[in-house]
Amino acid sequence: MTAVQIITPVVAGLLGGFAGIYLHGRITKDVKILLAFSGAYLFALTVLHLLPDIFHIAGGTVGYFILIGFLLQITLDYFSKGVEHGHIHHSDQESKSFPLGIFISLYLHSMLEGLPISGGEALSHNHHGHGNALLIGIAIHKIPEAIALAALLYHFYASKKKVIWYILLYSTATPLGILAGYLLIKSDIENPDVLYAHILAVAVGIFIHVSTTIIFEADEHHRLSWRKVAAILLGLGLVLLI
């Protein structure tokens, strides 16, 4: 676990959060493009690197943990209303109070994403770790995610100060997950590799749900724009260079 791994998601969260405040609660097409790029990057990283590694380390048992992660994300998505996909549902904003369930589920989502980032480094041999590549993908994904959260908060609170406090708190989620993952791996003396594979498998289930939702989501006319297609291809291509 390094300072860069802790600082990077914090900076990404703050950058996206302050951008959301600056946009005054508007989600622009550029944000959607960035979201598509990050989704494609995470999907390609999962298929080309993470899945082969976890099956090599722990065998077929990781399939159950992938399903757990997938179902966890479905549950979190129900409460977060798809904020992690860049969604803002104005129909949910009729209440005068901010639905705390959205923030809590998004916080848990970010924590779970951070669990495997430093796990490989906690092992005595780090030949199968993809912490840095994974860190880049999650950090890129955090920016539009934080923009969507800040935009939603801005609709409930006219006060920028309140929004900033929420964004500061949200920015601690992934670093907390990184720390928790590191400590979990270090605590297992007998089979740290298998534990790492199972933790990563849960994250993989989350990545599969989030990335495919982003990639296959069309616009209101049920079409994919050429800009989104280009962003997806760029995200896929970047992973091929790793």
Residue, then its C-alpha position, 0 to 999 in steps of 0.5 A: m500500500t502506497a501513498v499514491q494509492i491512497i491519494t489518487p482516488v481522493v484527488a479523483g473524487l474531489l476533482g469530480g465533486f468540485a466539477g459537479i458543483y461548478l456545473h450547478g447540478r448539470i450532467t454534460k455529454d462530456v461526463k457521459i463520454l468519460l464514464a463510457f471510457s472508464g467503463a470500457y477500461l474496467f471491462a477490458l481489464t477485468v476480462l483480459h487480466l483480472l479474470p484469468d488471474i483469479f481463476h489461476i490462483a483459486g480455481g473454480t471457487v472464485g465464480y461464487f465470489i464473482l456472483i456475490g459481487f454482482l448481486l451486491q452491486i445490483t442491491l447497491d444500485y437499487f438504493s443508489k438509483g444508478v448514481e455510479h452510472g452517472h444517473i440523476h433521477h429528478s423524480d426522486q428529488e420531490s422530497k425536501s430531504f436528501p435520501l441518505g440511502i443513495f450516499i451510503s450505497l455509493y460509499l459502500h460501492s466505492m469501498l468495495e472497489g478499493l479492496p483489491i487495489s493494494g492486495g497484491e502488494a500485501l503478498s510476499h510475491n506480487h507477480h499477479g497484482h494489477g494494482n496500478a492498472l486497477l487504480i487508474g481505472i477506478a480513479i477515472h471512474k470516480i470522476p464522473e461518479a463524483i460529478a453525478l453525486a455532487a450534481l444530485l446533492y446540489h439539487f437538494y442543497a443550495s448550499k455549496k458548503k454542504v455539498i463539499w462536506y459530502i464530497l469530502l466524506y465520499s472521497t474517503a471511501t476508496p482509500l478506506g477500502i484499500l486499507a481494509g483490503y491490505l489488512l485483510i490480506k496481511s491477516d491471513i498467514e496460511n492462504p493469502d493468495v486465495l483470500y486475495a483472489h476471493i476479494l478480487a473476485v467480489a470486485v470483479g463481479i461489481f466491475i462486470h455489472v457497472s461496466t456493462t451497464i455503462i457500455f450498453e446504455a444508449d441515449e434517450h433515442h436508443r442509439l450509441s453516439w460515435r463519441k461514446v463508441a470512440a471512448i469505448l474503443l479507446g478504453l479497450g485499446l488502452v488496456l491492450l497496451i498494459 
